[in-house]
Amino acid sequence: MTILCGFGMPGVMSSWGFAALHAVAREAFGAYTVLAADRIEDLREFIQSPEKEHAVLVSQYPEARLSEMIVRTNAPFLLFLENPVDAVSYLARCTEQQDLSLVRAVSASLACLEPLAAAPAGLVMRRNDVKGTDGIDWLLERIDRHLDTRLAPEQMTRALLHVGSAVSGEARTLAPPKLEEAAAAIIAGYIPPQGDGAELDPSLREAAEKLLLPLELARFGTTEPTVSWPAWTFFSGDQPGDYLGETIDLTGAARCLVYGPYFHLPVGRWDAKLIFDIEEDCYGQIFSVEIHSQDLLGKLRVCPQGIGSFEAVIPIEIVEPKTPIEVRVLMEGGAIEGRLSRWSADWRRAA
């Protein structure tokens, strides 16, 4: 029994890459099982089943334990990546939506896939790195070599027909197309790589840039960038379901003022820097800031003295990146005046 594994973030690159993985498996195995699995239990259940069939495992959101097992076993796998803003644009076209749920989906995938990006057994194929290379035959040959499926020339020719090397169902007589031409032929919702999100709503583009570009995989720099969650991505405790406005009126009973925004971060230790302004005096008021995922990750009580800008840093540890993160700001006592504004959360990896 052989299991071929492919992972990737939502987008054109993984759509084409998963099709290529299936094309290779079809030629190498004939019949095989498809495992669209995010949990390690799903993989274990298949391995322990009496039918010892070949399989293709694909996932965009592998849980931490599954990623850890893939890295630990050192078995070859594929990882398909692209610019995160392009991924949001792709989802916007496919779903005909433009809202923060698209950014949440891509943040979840990036957070889940991060452990795989530096694994020595992975073949990382980035869309922007391969779009100007030779034809898709070269890409398919790289996949074949890495997975050691050893396709014969006639098998490779048949596999190419399933990943864009055909027009109107007939084999091409010219050289195989490059990635973008092939992807446009087989992927619904295809959009050329742009990287600037020009076709997105401006606020959605801003969110994608601030939240996702610092998490971009397989681009390792010397410094860790800051992941910023702007105020308008959080929800109002006074108007549940509505995003925060520019200011929060503190007048009223003790209550939750802010919650959300349900984005994702990779496994590891992080410092959350929470920033806000007090515009009208609420001397003596105590605020509790809580960060939740599967469990309570961190909590801090803040008592501003007067008006001005305030910062609070909460160290946390992310264990399961697939679970969204919620920040809650609670006012512990009632208030007869006071306003809070310029709320935001910045995240940096702990030293």
Residue pairs with C-beta under 8 A, 6 or more apart in sequence:
1 47
1 52
1 53
1 54
1 55
2 29
2 54
2 55
3 35
3 43
3 47
3 54
3 55
3 56
3 57
3 75
4 21
4 24
4 25
4 54
4 55
4 56
4 57
4 147
4 149
5 56
5 57
5 58
5 70
5 75
5 76
5 77
5 78
6 14
6 17
6 18
6 21
6 56
6 57
6 58
6 59
6 77
6 78
6 79
6 80
7 14
7 58
7 59
7 60
7 62
7 77
7 78
7 79
7 80
7 113
7 116
8 14
8 17
8 18
8 58
8 60
8 78
8 79
8 80
8 81
8 113
9 60
9 80
9 81
9 82
9 84
9 87
9 106
9 109
9 110
9 113
9 217
10 60
10 87
10 90
10 91
10 105
10 106
10 109
11 80
11 82
11 86
11 87
11 90
11 91
11 127
12 82
12 86
12 90
12 127
12 183
12 187
12 190
12 191
12 193
13 80
13 81
13 82
13 125
13 126
13 127
14 60
14 80
14 82
15 183
15 187
16 80
16 163
16 164
16 179
16 182
16 183
16 186
16 187
17 78
17 80
17 125
18 58
18 80
19 162
19 163
19 186
20 136
20 139
20 140
20 143
20 159
20 163
21 56
21 58
21 78
21 143
22 34
22 56
22 162
23 140
23 159
23 160
23 162
23 163
24 140
24 143
24 144
24 147
24 149
24 151
24 159
25 32
25 54
25 56
25 149
26 32
26 159
26 162
27 149
27 151
27 155
27 156
27 158
27 159
28 54
28 149
28 150
28 151
28 155
29 54
31 53
31 54
32 53
32 54
32 55
32 56
33 46
33 53
33 54
33 55
33 56
34 55
34 56
34 58
35 42
35 43
35 46
35 55
35 56
35 57
35 58
36 58
36 59
37 43
37 46
37 57
37 59
37 66
38 59
38 60
38 61
38 62
38 63
38 66
38 112
38 322
39 63
39 65
39 66
40 63
40 65
40 66
40 69
43 57
43 66
43 69
46 55
59 66
60 109
60 112
60 113
61 108
61 109
61 112
61 322
62 70
62 112
62 113
62 116
62 322
63 112
63 320
63 322
64 112
64 115
64 267
64 319
64 320
64 321
64 322
67 112
67 113
67 115
67 116
68 115
70 77
70 116
70 119
70 121
71 115
71 116
71 119
71 121
74 120
74 121
75 121
76 121
76 122
76 123
76 146
76 147
76 148
77 116
77 119
77 121
77 122
77 123
78 122
78 123
78 125
78 143
78 146
78 147
79 113
79 116
79 117
79 122
79 123
79 124
79 125
79 217
79 218
80 125
80 127
81 113
81 117
81 124
81 125
81 126
81 127
81 217
81 218
82 126
82 127
82 128
82 193
83 127
83 128
83 193
83 195
83 216
84 106
84 110
84 208
84 212
84 213
84 215
84 216
85 194
85 195
85 196
85 197
85 200
85 205
85 208
85 209
85 212
85 213
86 127
86 191
86 193
86 194
86 195
86 197
87 106
87 109
87 212
88 102
88 103
88 106
88 197
88 200
88 204
88 208
88 212
89 191
89 194
89 197
89 199
89 200
90 189
90 190
90 191
91 97
91 102
91 105
91 106
92 98
92 102
92 199
92 200
92 204
93 189
93 191
94 188
94 189
95 102
98 200
98 201
98 204
99 204
100 204
100 207
100 233
100 261
102 204
102 208
103 204
103 207
103 208
103 211
103 212
103 263
104 262
104 263
104 264
104 324
106 208
106 212
107 211
107 212
107 215
107 263
107 264
107 265
108 264
108 321
108 322
108 324
110 212
110 215
110 216
110 217
110 264
110 266
111 215
111 264
111 265
111 266
111 267
111 318
111 321
111 322
112 264
112 266
112 321
112 322
113 217
114 215
114 217
114 266
114 267
114 321
115 266
115 267
116 122
117 124
117 217
117 218
118 218
118 220
123 142
123 143
123 146
124 218
125 139
125 142
126 218
127 179
127 193
128 193
128 195
130 139
130 179
131 178
131 179
131 180
131 193
132 178
133 139
133 178
133 179
134 178
135 165
135 175
135 176
135 177
135 178
136 160
136 163
136 164
136 165
136 176
136 177
136 178
136 179
136 182
137 156
137 160
137 165
137 176
139 179
140 156
140 159
140 160
140 163
141 156
144 150
144 151
144 156
151 159
157 171
160 166
160 176
161 171
163 182
163 186
164 177
164 181
164 182
164 183
164 184
164 185
164 186
165 171
165 172
165 176
165 177
165 182
166 172
166 185
167 185
176 182
177 185
180 192
180 193
183 190
184 190
184 192
191 199
196 205
197 204
197 205
197 208
197 209
198 205
200 208
203 232
206 230
207 230
207 233
210 227
210 228
210 229
210 230
211 227
211 228
211 229
211 233
211 263
213 225
214 225
214 226
214 227
214 228
215 227
215 265
215 266
224 348
224 349
226 346
226 347
226 348
227 265
227 346
227 347
227 348
228 344
228 345
228 346
228 347
229 261
229 263
229 327
229 344
229 345
229 346
229 347
230 344
231 244
231 246
231 342
231 343
231 344
232 243
232 244
233 243
233 260
233 261
233 263
234 243
234 244
234 258
234 259
234 260
234 261
234 327
234 343
235 241
235 242
235 243
235 244
235 258
235 259
235 260
235 261
236 242
236 243
236 244
236 245
236 248
236 257
236 258
237 255
237 256
237 257
237 258
237 259
237 329
238 248
238 249
238 252
238 255
238 257
244 258
244 343
246 341
247 279
247 339
247 340
247 341
248 257
248 258
248 339
248 340
248 341
248 343
249 338
249 339
250 257
250 280
250 282
250 285
250 331
250 335
250 337
250 338
250 339
250 340
251 335
251 336
251 337
251 338
252 334
252 335
253 334
254 330
254 331
254 332
254 333
254 334
255 330
255 331
256 328
256 329
256 330
256 331
257 287
257 329
257 330
257 331
257 340
258 327
258 328
258 329
258 343
259 326
259 327
259 328
259 329
260 326
260 327
261 326
261 327
262 324
262 325
262 326
263 324
263 325
264 321
264 322
264 323
264 324
264 325
265 318
265 321
265 325
265 347
266 318
266 321
267 318
267 319
267 320
267 321
268 317
268 318
268 349
268 350
269 315
269 316
269 317
269 318
269 349
269 350
270 315
270 316
270 317
270 318
270 347
270 348
270 349
270 350
271 313
271 314
271 315
271 316
271 347
271 348
271 349
271 350
272 291
272 298
272 313
272 314
272 315
272 316
272 327
272 345
272 346
272 347
273 311
273 312
273 313
273 345
273 346
273 347
273 348
274 289
274 311
274 312
274 313
274 314
274 327
274 329
274 343
274 344
274 345
275 309
275 310
275 311
275 342
275 343
275 344
275 345
275 346
276 309
276 310
276 340
276 341
276 342
276 343
276 344
277 307
277 308
277 309
277 310
277 340
277 341
277 342
278 304
278 306
278 307
278 308
278 310
278 338
278 339
278 340
279 307
279 339
279 340
279 341
280 307
280 337
280 338
280 339
281 306
281 307
281 337
281 338
282 304
282 335
282 337
282 338
283 304
283 305
283 306
284 303
285 303
285 304
285 331
285 332
285 333
285 335
285 338
286 301
286 302
286 303
286 331
286 332
286 333
287 301
287 302
287 303
287 304
287 329
287 330
287 331
287 332
288 299
288 300
288 301
288 302
288 328
288 329
288 330
288 332
289 299
289 300
289 301
289 302
289 312
289 314
289 327
289 328
289 329
289 330
290 296
290 298
290 299
290 327
290 328
290 330
291 297
291 298
291 299
291 314
291 316
291 325
291 326
291 327
291 328
292 325
292 326
292 327
292 328
293 318
293 319
293 320
293 323
293 324
293 325
293 326
294 319
294 320
294 323
297 316
297 317
297 318
297 325
298 314
298 315
298 316
299 314
300 312
300 314
301 332
302 310
302 312
304 310
309 342
315 350
318 325
327 345
329 343
